[in-house]
Structure formats: C-alpha cells, structure tokens
C-alpha cells in the first residue's frame, strides 16, 4: 500500500468495529415507545462459531396495545436478520394512543 498511515487507520477502524460492545435492542427513536418485554435473538451457532456477526436494522410497527405488528429488515446479514425479526416480533411495548413505527438495531457479536 502506498500510504502506510491510511492502511493503519483502516486496520484500526476494522478492529474497533469488531470489538464494539453489544447494544441489543437499541432504538433509533421515531417514537417514544419503551420496550416493556424484550426477547433476545437466537444467535445461529454456525455463524457464532465462524465469528460472523454484525448489526441488523429493523423498522418495527407497534400497535396501540404494544404488540409488534410487523418488522421490516432495513439491513444486515439475512440469516441474522431472520433471527432478529423472530425475536422482535415477541417484544411488548408500553401502550399508546396510536400505532407507532420505530427503528431498532440489534448487534450480533461473536466475541461475547
């Protein structure tokens, strides 16, 4: 590589991202709905064993009663996304007057 500092910066970025602490169920709030009951996703054993992880982003629609009506995958590994959707559909939110939509990010970290 022609620029060693650029190479070091790229390596540092990759290492920093790989060892970031998990933030299961982090909400990028479009709403103020709070999670009352959270179910953690199953981490597929084959992916954990092969140290394949990442972040899955979901757009979640919540009924006024607090149940998850739908979860649409916005990004992430398709196998991890399937596990994330299954878990998030079991979540319960605090009741509200109307249905709301929020974005949820689930981190799958094979090092934990």
N, C-alpha and C positions, 0 to 999 in steps of 0.2 A: 504494500500500500504506500502511496506517495506521501501521505500526511500521517505520521505516527500519532499525533495528538487526536486527530479525528478518529483513528482506529481505537485508541484508548477510551475516548468518550463513548463510542458505540458499544464497546465491551462493558463499560461501567453502566450504561443505560440498560443493557440486557440483564446484567446481574442484579441491578437494583429492582427491576420489574419482577424478576423471577422470585425474589425473596421478600416481596411486599407482604405485609400482614394481611390475613384474610378479612374481608368485610362482607360476610354473608348477609344478604338482605338489605344492603344499603339502598336507600330510596333517593332518587333524584326527583324530589317532590314537585309534582304539578298540583298536588293536593296536600292537605294537612292530615290525612287519614293515618292513624297509627296502627301498627300491627299488634293485635291482641294475642294471637296464637300463631307461632311460626313453626313450620316443619322444615328441617334441614334436608337438602337434596342428597340422594344416594350418589356417592362418587363411584362410577364404574371401576371395578377392581383392575381391569386390564389397563385403563388409562392411568390410574394411580401408579400401578407397577411400572409402567413405561414413562412415568414422570411427565405425563401430558396434562396440562392444566390450562387455565385461562379464565376470562371473565365472560359471563353470559348476561346480556342485557335483554330485559323483557318489558313490554308495555302491558300493564295489568289494568283491567277494568273491574271495578269493585261495585257491587250492588249496594243500595242504601242499607241493607241489613248487615253488610260487612263480609259477605262471601265473595270469592273471586269468580267472576262470570267468565272471563277469558284472559289468556296470557299469550301475547304475540311476541315471537322471537325477533329482536332487533339486531342481534349479532352474537357471535360466539361459535364455538365448536358444536356442530349439530348433535353429537352424542351427548355432550354435556348439557346442551340446550334441552334435550328431551327430559333429562333428569331434573333440570331446573323447573321446567313447566309443570311436571308432575308434582313436585314439592309445593310450588307457589299456589297451585290450584287448591291445596289443602289449607292454606293460610286463612285466618279470620282477622278482619279489621274491625275497628270500632265503628259502630253505626253512625250514619249521617243522614241528612235530609234527602240527598240526591246521589245518584251513581257518580263515581269519580274515576279518573284514569291517572295512573302514576307510572313512573319508570323505575324498575328495580334492577340492580346489578348484583349478581351472585358470583363470587370468586371461588374457583376450584384450585386449591394449592396442593400439589402432590407432596410437598415437603413437610406437611403437617400431619 
